Amino acid sequence: EFIAEISSREDAAALTASIVAMAKALWLPVVAEGVEKEEERALVAIWGCEEAQGFLFSHPVVAEEAARLWRVRGPGSRAERAAG
């Protein structure tokens, strides 16, 4: 649960940034899970996360609601892209 503390703990931020950098060096896509605050979204976007998910975007929903949200928000929405 180090994402939950990246905006308040330097060691959690350093660990997360290192994991993202390692994944990027291996050409792996990076999805930040557990993003709950705008500050967390901004940090993971700066570090190069292509996508993020968590309560900042939506609480868990059933499949039908997820499909509806996808149709309403569409590709490229804030719920889909960490940096956008």
N, CA, C and O atoms as CSV, one atom per row, in Angstrom:
chain,resi,resn,atom,element,x,y,z
A,1,GLU,N,N,0.812,-1.198,0.000
A,1,GLU,CA,C,0.000,0.000,0.000
A,1,GLU,C,C,0.848,1.251,0.000
A,1,GLU,O,O,0.472,2.256,0.603
A,2,PHE,N,N,1.987,1.205,-0.668
A,2,PHE,CA,C,2.844,2.388,-0.656
A,2,PHE,C,C,2.308,3.526,-1.504
A,2,PHE,O,O,2.711,4.670,-1.294
A,3,ILE,N,N,1.417,3.267,-2.455
A,3,ILE,CA,C,0.807,4.367,-3.225
A,3,ILE,C,C,0.071,5.311,-2.292
A,3,ILE,O,O,0.106,6.527,-2.478
A,4,ALA,N,N,-0.601,4.752,-1.283
A,4,ALA,CA,C,-1.403,5.560,-0.364
A,4,ALA,C,C,-0.563,6.582,0.396
A,4,ALA,O,O,-1.114,7.522,0.969
A,5,GLU,N,N,0.747,6.419,0.410
A,5,GLU,CA,C,1.583,7.307,1.206
A,5,GLU,C,C,2.611,8.081,0.389
A,5,GLU,O,O,3.468,8.757,0.957
A,6,ILE,N,N,2.534,7.990,-0.940
A,6,ILE,CA,C,3.587,8.625,-1.745
A,6,ILE,C,C,3.585,10.144,-1.660
A,6,ILE,O,O,4.611,10.777,-1.906
A,7,SER,N,N,2.454,10.733,-1.317
A,7,SER,CA,C,2.434,12.195,-1.210
A,7,SER,C,C,2.826,12.683,0.181
A,7,SER,O,O,2.969,13.886,0.399
A,8,SER,N,N,3.000,11.755,1.123
A,8,SER,CA,C,3.335,12.178,2.485
A,8,SER,C,C,4.600,11.527,3.051
A,8,SER,O,O,5.128,11.984,4.064
A,9,ARG,N,N,5.086,10.467,2.407
A,9,ARG,CA,C,6.293,9.793,2.918
A,9,ARG,C,C,7.341,9.693,1.818
A,9,ARG,O,O,7.098,9.115,0.759
A,10,GLU,N,N,8.493,10.259,2.084
A,10,GLU,CA,C,9.569,10.276,1.098
A,10,GLU,C,C,10.031,8.874,0.724
A,10,GLU,O,O,10.347,8.623,-0.439
A,11,ASP,N,N,10.078,7.950,1.690
A,11,ASP,CA,C,10.527,6.595,1.373
A,11,ASP,C,C,9.528,5.864,0.475
A,11,ASP,O,O,9.925,5.103,-0.408
A,12,ALA,N,N,8.239,6.093,0.697
A,12,ALA,CA,C,7.215,5.481,-0.157
A,12,ALA,C,C,7.288,6.059,-1.566
A,12,ALA,O,O,7.137,5.327,-2.544
A,13,ALA,N,N,7.517,7.352,-1.674
A,13,ALA,CA,C,7.654,7.987,-2.988
A,13,ALA,C,C,8.874,7.459,-3.721
A,13,ALA,O,O,8.808,7.173,-4.916
A,14,ALA,N,N,9.992,7.326,-3.009
A,14,ALA,CA,C,11.219,6.824,-3.629
A,14,ALA,C,C,11.044,5.386,-4.111
A,14,ALA,O,O,11.494,5.041,-5.204
A,15,LEU,N,N,10.403,4.555,-3.313
A,15,LEU,CA,C,10.163,3.163,-3.701
A,15,LEU,C,C,9.277,3.097,-4.937
A,15,LEU,O,O,9.569,2.353,-5.873
A,16,THR,N,N,8.211,3.861,-4.944
A,16,THR,CA,C,7.286,3.852,-6.075
A,16,THR,C,C,7.964,4.374,-7.333
A,16,THR,O,O,7.815,3.781,-8.402
A,17,ALA,N,N,8.694,5.456,-7.229
A,17,ALA,CA,C,9.399,6.006,-8.386
A,17,ALA,C,C,10.409,5.003,-8.932
A,17,ALA,O,O,10.582,4.898,-10.146
A,18,SER,N,N,11.071,4.272,-8.055
A,18,SER,CA,C,12.046,3.266,-8.479
A,18,SER,C,C,11.379,2.104,-9.219
A,18,SER,O,O,11.891,1.629,-10.233
A,19,ILE,N,N,10.244,1.656,-8.708
A,19,ILE,CA,C,9.512,0.566,-9.356
A,19,ILE,C,C,9.051,0.994,-10.747
A,19,ILE,O,O,9.165,0.233,-11.708
A,20,VAL,N,N,8.534,2.211,-10.847
A,20,VAL,CA,C,8.091,2.718,-12.144
A,20,VAL,C,C,9.280,2.818,-13.103
A,20,VAL,O,O,9.174,2.415,-14.262
A,21,ALA,N,N,10.402,3.347,-12.631
A,21,ALA,CA,C,11.589,3.482,-13.482
A,21,ALA,C,C,12.081,2.122,-13.960
A,21,ALA,O,O,12.473,1.979,-15.118
A,22,MET,N,N,12.066,1.124,-13.084
A,22,MET,CA,C,12.496,-0.218,-13.471
A,22,MET,C,C,11.574,-0.790,-14.546
A,22,MET,O,O,12.044,-1.348,-15.537
A,23,ALA,N,N,10.276,-0.652,-14.354
A,23,ALA,CA,C,9.315,-1.150,-15.343
A,23,ALA,C,C,9.495,-0.434,-16.682
A,23,ALA,O,O,9.468,-1.071,-17.734
A,24,LYS,N,N,9.679,0.888,-16.645
A,24,LYS,CA,C,9.876,1.643,-17.877
A,24,LYS,C,C,11.156,1.208,-18.593
A,24,LYS,O,O,11.186,1.134,-19.821
A,25,ALA,N,N,12.212,0.920,-17.827
A,25,ALA,CA,C,13.472,0.464,-18.426
A,25,ALA,C,C,13.302,-0.883,-19.125
A,25,ALA,O,O,14.027,-1.198,-20.068
A,26,LEU,N,N,12.347,-1.664,-18.659
A,26,LEU,CA,C,12.054,-2.969,-19.269
A,26,LEU,C,C,10.960,-2.864,-20.332
A,26,LEU,O,O,10.487,-3.883,-20.836
A,27,TRP,N,N,10.559,-1.651,-20.673
A,27,TRP,CA,C,9.518,-1.383,-21.676
A,27,TRP,C,C,8.187,-2.009,-21.300
A,27,TRP,O,O,7.445,-2.464,-22.170
A,28,LEU,N,N,7.879,-2.034,-20.009
A,28,LEU,CA,C,6.611,-2.579,-19.528
A,28,LEU,C,C,5.607,-1.452,-19.323
A,28,LEU,O,O,5.979,-0.363,-18.888
A,29,PRO,N,N,4.347,-1.701,-19.628
A,29,PRO,CA,C,3.338,-0.686,-19.310
A,29,PRO,C,C,3.174,-0.602,-17.791
A,29,PRO,O,O,3.314,-1.604,-17.091
A,30,VAL,N,N,2.882,0.573,-17.297
A,30,VAL,CA,C,2.780,0.768,-15.855
A,30,VAL,C,C,1.379,1.270,-15.511
A,30,VAL,O,O,0.915,2.269,-16.060
A,31,VAL,N,N,0.714,0.567,-14.597
A,31,VAL,CA,C,-0.591,0.970,-14.085
A,31,VAL,C,C,-0.449,1.173,-12.583
A,31,VAL,O,O,-0.087,0.245,-11.860
A,32,ALA,N,N,-0.730,2.367,-12.118
A,32,ALA,CA,C,-0.689,2.647,-10.686
A,32,ALA,C,C,-2.041,2.270,-10.087
A,32,ALA,O,O,-3.077,2.798,-10.493
A,33,GLU,N,N,-2.024,1.368,-9.136
A,33,GLU,CA,C,-3.263,0.952,-8.469
A,33,GLU,C,C,-3.355,1.606,-7.101
A,33,GLU,O,O,-2.344,1.820,-6.431
A,34,GLY,N,N,-4.564,1.916,-6.699
A,34,GLY,CA,C,-4.790,2.476,-5.371
A,34,GLY,C,C,-4.657,3.974,-5.296
A,34,GLY,O,O,-4.426,4.516,-4.215
A,35,VAL,N,N,-4.796,4.664,-6.415
A,35,VAL,CA,C,-4.689,6.119,-6.429
A,35,VAL,C,C,-5.982,6.707,-5.861
A,35,VAL,O,O,-7.068,6.488,-6.396
A,36,GLU,N,N,-5.841,7.452,-4.777
A,36,GLU,CA,C,-7.006,8.022,-4.102
A,36,GLU,C,C,-7.007,9.537,-4.065
A,36,GLU,O,O,-8.053,10.145,-3.837
A,37,LYS,N,N,-5.860,10.161,-4.283
A,37,LYS,CA,C,-5.744,11.620,-4.192
A,37,LYS,C,C,-5.176,12.178,-5.485
A,37,LYS,O,O,-4.422,11.504,-6.187
A,38,GLU,N,N,-5.541,13.412,-5.792
A,38,GLU,CA,C,-5.011,14.071,-6.984
A,38,GLU,C,C,-3.488,14.182,-6.912
A,38,GLU,O,O,-2.812,14.072,-7.934
A,39,GLU,N,N,-2.948,14.397,-5.721
A,39,GLU,CA,C,-1.495,14.497,-5.561
A,39,GLU,C,C,-0.814,13.193,-5.975
A,39,GLU,O,O,0.248,13.217,-6.598
A,40,GLU,N,N,-1.418,12.065,-5.631
A,40,GLU,CA,C,-0.868,10.761,-6.012
A,40,GLU,C,C,-0.921,10.582,-7.525
A,40,GLU,O,O,0.037,10.096,-8.126
A,41,ARG,N,N,-2.041,10.973,-8.148
A,41,ARG,CA,C,-2.171,10.866,-9.594
A,41,ARG,C,C,-1.108,11.707,-10.292
A,41,ARG,O,O,-0.502,11.271,-11.271
A,42,ALA,N,N,-0.890,12.905,-9.784
A,42,ALA,CA,C,0.101,13.787,-10.385
A,42,ALA,C,C,1.503,13.193,-10.278
A,42,ALA,O,O,2.265,13.234,-11.243
A,43,LEU,N,N,1.847,12.650,-9.131
A,43,LEU,CA,C,3.177,12.056,-8.957
A,43,LEU,C,C,3.399,10.870,-9.876
A,43,LEU,O,O,4.426,10.803,-10.551
A,44,VAL,N,N,2.462,9.933,-9.921
A,44,VAL,CA,C,2.672,8.750,-10.769
A,44,VAL,C,C,2.708,9.142,-12.245
A,44,VAL,O,O,3.402,8.500,-13.033
A,45,ALA,N,N,1.976,10.179,-12.628
A,45,ALA,CA,C,2.029,10.657,-14.012
A,45,ALA,C,C,3.398,11.244,-14.323
A,45,ALA,O,O,3.952,10.993,-15.393
A,46,ILE,N,N,3.951,12.026,-13.396
A,46,ILE,CA,C,5.292,12.592,-13.575
A,46,ILE,C,C,6.318,11.481,-13.734
A,46,ILE,O,O,7.246,11.599,-14.534
A,47,TRP,N,N,6.155,10.411,-12.981
A,47,TRP,CA,C,7.094,9.295,-13.032
A,47,TRP,C,C,6.917,8.424,-14.267
A,47,TRP,O,O,7.756,7.564,-14.536
A,48,GLY,N,N,5.847,8.627,-15.021
A,48,GLY,CA,C,5.682,7.913,-16.280
A,48,GLY,C,C,4.630,6.834,-16.313
A,48,GLY,O,O,4.598,6.052,-17.263
A,49,CYS,N,N,3.766,6.754,-15.317
A,49,CYS,CA,C,2.678,5.771,-15.351
A,49,CYS,C,C,1.703,6.166,-16.465
A,49,CYS,O,O,1.234,7.303,-16.523
A,50,GLU,N,N,1.412,5.216,-17.335
A,50,GLU,CA,C,0.479,5.488,-18.422
A,50,GLU,C,C,-0.967,5.481,-17.941
A,50,GLU,O,O,-1.807,6.204,-18.477
A,51,GLU,N,N,-1.253,4.674,-16.941
A,51,GLU,CA,C,-2.622,4.544,-16.449
A,51,GLU,C,C,-2.629,4.478,-14.930
A,51,GLU,O,O,-1.628,4.148,-14.294
A,52,ALA,N,N,-3.787,4.800,-14.370
A,52,ALA,CA,C,-3.965,4.720,-12.924
A,52,ALA,C,C,-5.395,4.292,-12.644
A,52,ALA,O,O,-6.309,4.549,-13.427
A,53,GLN,N,N,-5.561,3.643,-11.523
A,53,GLN,CA,C,-6.908,3.296,-11.092
A,53,GLN,C,C,-6.974,3.437,-9.584
A,53,GLN,O,O,-5.958,3.364,-8.893
A,54,GLY,N,N,-8.166,3.636,-9.092
A,54,GLY,CA,C,-8.358,3.787,-7.656
A,54,GLY,C,C,-9.586,4.628,-7.371
A,54,GLY,O,O,-10.305,5.032,-8.285
A,55,PHE,N,N,-9.816,4.888,-6.100
A,55,PHE,CA,C,-11.007,5.615,-5.661
A,55,PHE,C,C,-11.062,7.041,-6.204
A,55,PHE,O,O,-12.145,7.623,-6.271
A,56,LEU,N,N,-9.918,7.622,-6.597
A,56,LEU,CA,C,-9.956,8.949,-7.198
A,56,LEU,C,C,-10.834,8.945,-8.444
A,56,LEU,O,O,-11.498,9.938,-8.741
A,57,PHE,N,N,-10.838,7.853,-9.157
A,57,PHE,CA,C,-11.569,7.751,-10.417
A,57,PHE,C,C,-12.951,7.140,-10.231
A,57,PHE,O,O,-13.920,7.604,-10.832
A,58,SER,N,N,-13.053,6.096,-9.396
A,58,SER,CA,C,-14.338,5.440,-9.176
A,58,SER,C,C,-14.198,4.421,-8.054
A,58,SER,O,O,-13.149,3.798,-7.895
A,59,HIS,N,N,-15.243,4.263,-7.297
A,59,HIS,CA,C,-15.306,3.158,-6.351
A,59,HIS,C,C,-15.626,1.895,-7.146
A,59,HIS,O,O,-16.095,2.001,-8.279
A,60,PRO,N,N,-15.392,0.712,-6.597
A,60,PRO,CA,C,-15.687,-0.516,-7.336
A,60,PRO,C,C,-17.152,-0.541,-7.782
A,60,PRO,O,O,-18.055,-0.150,-7.043
A,61,VAL,N,N,-17.353,-1.011,-9.006
A,61,VAL,CA,C,-18.701,-1.111,-9.560
A,61,VAL,C,C,-18.863,-2.477,-10.225
A,61,VAL,O,O,-17.883,-3.136,-10.571
A,62,VAL,N,N,-20.108,-2.884,-10.394
A,62,VAL,CA,C,-20.384,-4.152,-11.084
A,62,VAL,C,C,-20.087,-3.971,-12.568
A,62,VAL,O,O,-19.982,-2.844,-13.052
A,63,ALA,N,N,-19.953,-5.074,-13.284
A,63,ALA,CA,C,-19.550,-5.049,-14.687
A,63,ALA,C,C,-20.448,-4.161,-15.548
A,63,ALA,O,O,-19.956,-3.423,-16.402
A,64,GLU,N,N,-21.743,-4.227,-15.330
A,64,GLU,CA,C,-22.669,-3.433,-16.143
A,64,GLU,C,C,-22.429,-1.932,-15.949
A,64,GLU,O,O,-22.477,-1.162,-16.909
A,65,GLU,N,N,-22.172,-1.526,-14.711
A,65,GLU,CA,C,-21.904,-0.115,-14.427
A,65,GLU,C,C,-20.554,0.297,-15.024
A,65,GLU,O,O,-20.408,1.413,-15.523
A,66,ALA,N,N,-19.581,-0.594,-14.971
A,66,ALA,CA,C,-18.279,-0.293,-15.578
A,66,ALA,C,C,-18.434,-0.055,-17.075
A,66,ALA,O,O,-17.838,0.874,-17.621
A,67,ALA,N,N,-19.223,-0.880,-17.738
A,67,ALA,CA,C,-19.458,-0.708,-19.173
A,67,ALA,C,C,-20.152,0.622,-19.448
A,67,ALA,O,O,-19.807,1.316,-20.406
A,68,ARG,N,N,-21.119,0.979,-18.620
A,68,ARG,CA,C,-21.820,2.248,-18.789
A,68,ARG,C,C,-20.859,3.427,-18.612
A,68,ARG,O,O,-20.880,4.379,-19.391
A,69,LEU,N,N,-20.024,3.350,-17.582
A,69,LEU,CA,C,-19.052,4.424,-17.347
A,69,LEU,C,C,-18.092,4.558,-18.524
A,69,LEU,O,O,-17.733,5.670,-18.912
A,70,TRP,N,N,-17.682,3.444,-19.085
A,70,TRP,CA,C,-16.775,3.467,-20.236
A,70,TRP,C,C,-17.444,4.190,-21.412
A,70,TRP,O,O,-16.819,5.003,-22.093
A,71,ARG,N,N,-18.715,3.879,-21.634
A,71,ARG,CA,C,-19.437,4.517,-22.746
A,71,ARG,C,C,-19.592,6.020,-22.486
A,71,ARG,O,O,-19.422,6.823,-23.403
A,72,VAL,N,N,-19.909,6.401,-21.261
A,72,VAL,CA,C,-20.141,7.808,-20.933
A,72,VAL,C,C,-18.842,8.605,-20.960
A,72,VAL,O,O,-18.784,9.687,-21.543
A,73,ARG,N,N,-17.813,8.074,-20.334
A,73,ARG,CA,C,-16.548,8.808,-20.233
A,73,ARG,C,C,-15.710,8.674,-21.497
A,73,ARG,O,O,-15.058,9.628,-21.920
A,74,GLY,N,N,-15.728,7.507,-22.089
A,74,GLY,CA,C,-15.022,7.272,-23.344
A,74,GLY,C,C,-13.517,7.153,-23.194
A,74,GLY,O,O,-12.956,7.493,-22.151
A,75,PRO,N,N,-12.867,6.667,-24.242
A,75,PRO,CA,C,-11.406,6.544,-24.252
A,75,PRO,C,C,-10.748,7.909,-24.081
A,75,PRO,O,O,-11.250,8.921,-24.572
A,76,GLY,N,N,-9.627,7.921,-23.384
A,76,GLY,CA,C,-8.900,9.167,-23.172
A,76,GLY,C,C,-9.399,9.984,-22.006
A,76,GLY,O,O,-8.886,11.074,-21.753
A,77,SER,N,N,-10.392,9.483,-21.286
A,77,SER,CA,C,-10.929,10.238,-20.156
A,77,SER,C,C,-9.975,10.179,-18.970
A,77,SER,O,O,-9.025,9.397,-18.966
A,78,ARG,N,N,-10.230,10.998,-17.979
A,78,ARG,CA,C,-9.419,11.022,-16.758
A,78,ARG,C,C,-9.404,9.661,-16.090
A,78,ARG,O,O,-8.411,9.289,-15.464
A,79,ALA,N,N,-10.482,8.920,-16.213
A,79,ALA,CA,C,-10.554,7.594,-15.595
A,79,ALA,C,C,-9.644,6.597,-16.291
A,79,ALA,O,O,-9.301,5.566,-15.714
A,80,GLU,N,N,-9.255,6.886,-17.508
A,80,GLU,CA,C,-8.432,5.943,-18.261
A,80,GLU,C,C,-6.954,6.287,-18.197
A,80,GLU,O,O,-6.127,5.390,-18.028
A,81,ARG,N,N,-6.600,7.547,-18.326
A,81,ARG,CA,C,-5.209,7.955,-18.443
A,81,ARG,C,C,-4.729,8.623,-17.162
A,81,ARG,O,O,-5.416,9.479,-16.605
A,82,ALA,N,N,-3.571,8.236,-16.710
A,82,ALA,CA,C,-3.009,8.863,-15.513
A,82,ALA,C,C,-2.548,10.291,-15.805
A,82,ALA,O,O,-2.704,11.179,-14.968
A,83,ALA,N,N,-1.995,10.505,-16.966
A,83,ALA,CA,C,-1.392,11.797,-17.269
A,83,ALA,C,C,-2.361,12.769,-17.926
A,83,ALA,O,O,-2.008,13.926,-18.155
A,84,GLY,N,N,-3.548,12.334,-18.227
A,84,GLY,CA,C,-4.423,13.206,-19.012
A,84,GLY,C,C,-5.590,13.754,-18.327
A,84,GLY,O,O,-6.368,14.494,-18.930
